[in-house]
Amino acid sequence: MKDFSGAAFQPETIQRMEAAMKGAIATLPEPISSSHVQSIAESILRTAKEGEQDVKVLERMALLELALAPRG
């Protein structure tokens, strides 16, 4: 996982990130790989750290980044 050691979030932001994580994962087909979950989590953390608060935007950004990620 990327280094987010310097990140600090308010409880409300953490709740939004959790909701975005659950929403994004719910859209993925089974089986869901741990690398996809990690990618979504990193994207949500990064986007929230930049100041985004909207759950749906956090979710969409994570899914968009996952879709654009190189396959390997």
C-alpha positions as CSV (number, residue, x, y, z in Angstrom):
1,M,0.0,0.0,0.0
2,K,1.1,3.5,-0.7
3,D,2.4,5.6,2.2
4,F,-0.5,7.5,3.9
5,S,1.2,7.9,7.2
6,G,0.9,11.7,7.1
7,A,-2.8,11.6,6.4
8,A,-5.3,12.5,9.2
9,F,-9.1,12.4,8.7
10,Q,-12.1,13.6,10.7
11,P,-14.5,10.9,11.8
12,E,-17.1,12.2,9.3
13,T,-14.6,11.8,6.5
14,I,-13.8,8.3,7.6
15,Q,-17.5,7.4,7.5
16,R,-17.7,8.8,3.9
17,M,-14.6,6.9,2.8
18,E,-16.1,3.7,4.3
19,A,-19.3,4.3,2.4
20,A,-17.4,4.9,-0.8
21,M,-15.4,1.8,-0.3
22,K,-18.5,-0.4,0.3
23,G,-20.2,1.2,-2.7
24,A,-17.3,0.7,-5.0
25,I,-16.7,-2.9,-4.0
26,A,-20.4,-3.7,-4.4
27,T,-20.2,-2.9,-8.1
28,L,-17.3,-5.3,-8.8
29,P,-18.1,-8.8,-10.2
30,E,-17.2,-11.8,-8.0
31,P,-14.6,-12.9,-7.2
32,I,-13.1,-9.7,-6.0
33,S,-9.3,-9.7,-5.9
34,S,-7.4,-8.3,-3.0
35,S,-5.4,-6.1,-5.4
36,H,-8.6,-4.5,-6.6
37,V,-9.7,-3.8,-3.0
38,Q,-6.3,-2.3,-2.3
39,S,-6.4,-0.1,-5.4
40,I,-9.9,1.2,-4.5
41,A,-8.7,1.9,-0.9
42,E,-5.6,3.8,-2.1
43,S,-7.6,5.8,-4.5
44,I,-10.2,6.8,-1.9
45,L,-7.5,7.7,0.6
46,R,-5.7,9.8,-2.0
47,T,-8.8,11.6,-3.2
48,A,-10.1,12.3,0.3
49,K,-6.7,13.6,1.3
50,E,-7.0,16.1,-1.6
51,G,-10.2,17.3,0.0
52,E,-13.0,15.5,-1.8
53,Q,-15.9,14.8,0.6
54,D,-18.7,13.5,-1.7
55,V,-19.2,9.7,-1.3
56,K,-20.2,9.2,-4.9
57,V,-17.3,11.1,-6.2
58,L,-14.9,9.1,-4.0
59,E,-16.5,5.9,-5.3
60,R,-16.4,6.9,-9.0
61,M,-12.8,8.1,-8.8
62,A,-11.8,4.8,-7.3
63,L,-13.6,2.8,-9.9
64,L,-12.3,5.0,-12.7
65,E,-8.7,4.6,-11.5
66,L,-9.3,0.8,-11.2
67,A,-10.6,0.7,-14.8
68,L,-7.6,2.7,-16.1
69,A,-5.0,0.7,-14.2
70,P,-2.6,-1.3,-16.4
71,R,-3.4,-5.0,-16.3
72,G,-0.6,-7.3,-15.4
